[in-house]
Amino acid sequence: MLILTCPYCGISADETELAPGGEAHLTRHGPDSTDTDFHDYLFARENPMGVHFERWRHVSGCGKWFHAARDTTTLRVYGTYPAQTTEPPRDIRDMITGHNPGWTWRLLR
């Protein structure tokens, strides 16, 4: 079972108390964007085998959105952090690199 700690209220909750929100750190495109940019924003998603950054909502708790870094093959959770953060915190990136030598952070879109 997947257990994530809400960075706002500090409660460790299993996935039944949370709601998934898809991929984190997407570049949102406004009304002046091209059709291709908007199409990619709506439909093009990473589905990596390995490290993935996701959005979650603590529905049975504080109700706030947050981000989680986890490995999709092992379900190892590297950490959670506020949704307003534009990139994973340095300590989480260092933990990921420690378990996955050669891994580097990059904003996907």
Contact map, one row per residue, 1 for C-alpha under 8 A:
1110000000000110000000000000000000000000000000000000000000000000000000000000000000000000000000000000000000000
1111000000000110000000000000000000000000000000000000000000000000000000000010000000000000000000000000000000000
1111100000011110000000000000000000000000000000000000000000000000000000000000000000000000000000000000000000000
0111110000011110000000000000000000000000000000000000000000000000000100000000101100000000000000000000000000000
0011111001111000000000000000000000000000000000000000000000000000000000000000001100000000000000000000000000000
0001111111111000000000000000000000000000000000000000000001000000010000000000000110000000000000000000000000000
0000111111100000000000000000000000000000000000000000000000000000010000000000000111000000000000000000000000000
0000011111000000000000000000000000000000000000000000000000000101000000000000000001000000000000000000000000000
0000011111100000000000000000000000000000000000000000000000000100000000000000000000000000000000000000000000000
0000111111110000000000000000000000000000000000000000000000000000000000000000000000000000000000000000000000000
0000111011111000000000000000000000000000000000000000000000000000000000000000000000000000000000000000000000000
0011110001111100000000000000000000000000000000000000000000000000000000000000000000000000000000000000000000000
0011110000111111110000000000000000000000000000000000000000000000000000000000000000000000000000000000000000000
1111000000011111110000000000000000000000000000000000000000000000000000000000000000000000000000000000000000000
1111000000001111111000000000000000000000000000000000000000000000000000000000000000000000000000000000000000000
0000000000001111111000000000000000000000000000000000000000000000000000000000000000000000000000000000000000000
0000000000001111111000000000000000000000000000000000000001111000000000000000000000000000000000000000000000000
0000000000001111111100000000000000000000000000000000000111110000000000000000000000000000000000000000000000000
0000000000000011111110000000000000000000000000000000000111100000000000000000000000000000000000000000000000000
0000000000000000011111000000000000000000000000000000011110000000000000000000000000000000000000000000000000000
0000000000000000001111100000000000000000000000000000011110000000000000000000000000000000000000000000000000000
0000000000000000000111110000000000000000000000000000011100000000000000000000000000000000000000000000000000000
0000000000000000000011111100000000000000000011000001111000000000000000000000000000000000000000000000000000000
0000000000000000000001111100000000000000000000000000111000000000001000000000000000000000000000000000000000000
0000000000000000000000111110000000000000000000000000100000000000000000000000000000000110000000000000000000111
0000000000000000000000111111000000000000100000000000000000000000000000000000000000000000000000000000000000111
0000000000000000000000001111100000000000100000000000000000000000000000000000000000000000000000000000000000001
0000000000000000000000000111110000000000100000000000000000000000000000000000000000000000000000000000000000000
0000000000000000000000000011111110001100100000000000000000000000000000000000000000000000000000000000000000000
0000000000000000000000000001111110000100000000000000000000000000000000000000000000000000000000000000000000000
0000000000000000000000000000111110000000000000000000000000000000000000000000000000000000000000000000000000000
0000000000000000000000000000111111000000000000000000000000000000000000000000000000000000000000000000000000000
0000000000000000000000000000111111101100000000000000000000000000000000000000000000000000000000000000000000000
0000000000000000000000000000000111111100000000000000000000000000000000000000000000000000000000000000000000000
0000000000000000000000000000000011111110000000000000000000000000000000000000000000000000000000000000000000000
0000000000000000000000000000000001111111000000000000000000000000000000000000000000000000000000000000000000000
0000000000000000000000000000100011111111100000000000000000000000000000000000000000000000000000000000000000000
0000000000000000000000000000110011111111110000000000000000000000000000000000000000000000000000000000000000000
0000000000000000000000000000000000111111111100000000000000000000000000000000000000000000000000000000000000000
0000000000000000000000000000000000011111111110000000000000000000000000000000000000000000000000000000000000000
0000000000000000000000000111100000001111111110000000000000000000000000000000000000000000000000000000000000000
0000000000000000000000000000000000000111111100000000000000000000000000000000000000000000000000000000000000000
0000000000000000000000000000000000000011111110000000000000000000000000000000000000000000000000000000000000000
0000000000000000000000000000000000000011111111000000000000000000000000000000000000000000000000000000000000000
0000000000000000000000100000000000000001101111100000000000000000000000000000000000000000000000000000000000000
0000000000000000000000100000000000000000000111110000000000000000000000000000000000000000000000000000000000000
0000000000000000000000000000000000000000000011111001000000000000000000000000000000000000000000000000000000000
0000000000000000000000000000000000000000000001111111000000000000000000010000000000000000000000000000000000000
0000000000000000000000000000000000000000000000111110000000000000000000111000000000000000000000000000000000000
0000000000000000000000000000000000000000000000011111000000000000000001111100000000000000000000000000000000000
0000000000000000000000000000000000000000000000011111100000000000000011110000000000000000000000010000000000000
0000000000000000000000100000000000000000000000110111110000000000000011110000000000000000000000000000000000000
0000000000000000000000111000000000000000000000000011111000000000001111000000000000000000000000000000000000000
0000000000000000000111110000000000000000000000000001111100000000001110000000000000000000000000000000000000000
0000000000000000000111110000000000000000000000000000111110000000111100000000000000100000000000000000000000000
0000000000000000011111000000000000000000000000000000011111000000111100000000000000000000000000000000000000000
0000000000000000011110000000000000000000000000000000001111100011110000000000000000000000000000000000000000000
0000010000000000111000000000000000000000000000000000000111111111110000000000000000000000000000000000000000000
0000000000000000111000000000000000000000000000000000000011111111000000000000000000000000000000000000000000000
0000000000000000110000000000000000000000000000000000000001111110000000000000000000000000000000000000000000000
0000000000000000100000000000000000000000000000000000000001111110000000000000000000000000000000000000000000000
0000000110000000000000000000000000000000000000000000000001111111000000000000000000000000000000000000000000000
0000000000000000000000000000000000000000000000000000000011111111100000000000000000000000000000000000000000000
0000000100000000000000000000000000000000000000000000000011100111110000000000000000000000000000000000000000000
0000000000000000000000000000000000000000000000000000001111000011111000000000000001100000000000000000000000000
0000011000000000000000000000000000000000000000000000001111000001111100000000000111110000000000000000000000000
0000000000000000000000010000000000000000000000000000111100000000111110000000000111100000000000000000000000000
0001000000000000000000000000000000000000000000000000111100000000011111000000111110000000000000000000000000000
0000000000000000000000000000000000000000000000000011110000000000001111100000111100000001000100000000000000000
0000000000000000000000000000000000000000000000000111100000000000000111110011111000000000000000000000000000000
0000000000000000000000000000000000000000000000001111000000000000000011111111110000000000000000000000000000000
0000000000000000000000000000000000000000000000011111000000000000000001111111000000000000000000000000000000000
0000000000000000000000000000000000000000000000001100000000000000000000111110000000000000000000000000000000000
0000000000000000000000000000000000000000000000000100000000000000000000111111000000000000000000000000000000000
0100000000000000000000000000000000000000000000000000000000000000000001111111100000000000000000000000000000000
0000000000000000000000000000000000000000000000000000000000000000000001110111110000000000000000000000000000000
0001000000000000000000000000000000000000000000000000000000000000000111100011111000000000000000000000000000000
0000000000000000000000000000000000000000000000000000000000000000000111100001111100000000000100110000000000000
0001100000000000000000000000000000000000000000000000000000000000000111000000111110000000000100000000000000000
0001111000000000000000000000000000000000000000000000000000000000011110000000011111000000000000000000000000000
0000011000000000000000000000000000000000000000000000000000000000011100000000001111101001100000000000000000000
0000001100000000000000000000000000000000000000000000000000000000111000000000000111111000000000000000000000000
0000000000000000000000000000000000000000000000000000001000000000111000000000000011111100000000000000000000000
0000000000000000000000000000000000000000000000000000000000000000010000000000000001111100000000000000000000000
0000000000000000000000000000000000000000000000000000000000000000000000000000000011111111000000000000000000000
0000000000000000000000001000000000000000000000000000000000000000000000000000000000111111000000000000000000000
0000000000000000000000001000000000000000000000000000000000000000000000000000000000001111100000000000000000100
0000000000000000000000000000000000000000000000000000000000000000000010000000000010001111110110000000000000000
0000000000000000000000000000000000000000000000000000000000000000000000000000000010000011111110000000000000000
0000000000000000000000000000000000000000000000000000000000000000000000000000000000000001111111000000000000000
0000000000000000000000000000000000000000000000000000000000000000000000000000000000000000111111100000000000000
0000000000000000000000000000000000000000000000000000000000000000000010000000011000000001111111110000000000000
0000000000000000000000000000000000000000000000000000000000000000000000000000000000000001111111111000000110000
0000000000000000000000000000000000000000000000000000000000000000000000000000000000000000011111111100000000000
0000000000000000000000000000000000000000000000000000000000000000000000000000010000000000001111111110000000000
0000000000000000000000000000000000000000000000000010000000000000000000000000010000000000000111111111001000000
0000000000000000000000000000000000000000000000000000000000000000000000000000000000000000000011111111111100000
0000000000000000000000000000000000000000000000000000000000000000000000000000000000000000000001111111100000000
0000000000000000000000000000000000000000000000000000000000000000000000000000000000000000000000111111100000000
0000000000000000000000000000000000000000000000000000000000000000000000000000000000000000000000011111111000000
0000000000000000000000000000000000000000000000000000000000000000000000000000000000000000000000001111111000000
0000000000000000000000000000000000000000000000000000000000000000000000000000000000000000000000001001111100000
0000000000000000000000000000000000000000000000000000000000000000000000000000000000000000000000011001111110000
0000000000000000000000000000000000000000000000000000000000000000000000000000000000000000000010001000011111000
0000000000000000000000000000000000000000000000000000000000000000000000000000000000000000000010000000001111100
0000000000000000000000000000000000000000000000000000000000000000000000000000000000000000000000000000000111110
0000000000000000000000001100000000000000000000000000000000000000000000000000000000000010000000000000000011111
0000000000000000000000001100000000000000000000000000000000000000000000000000000000000000000000000000000001111
0000000000000000000000001110000000000000000000000000000000000000000000000000000000000000000000000000000000111
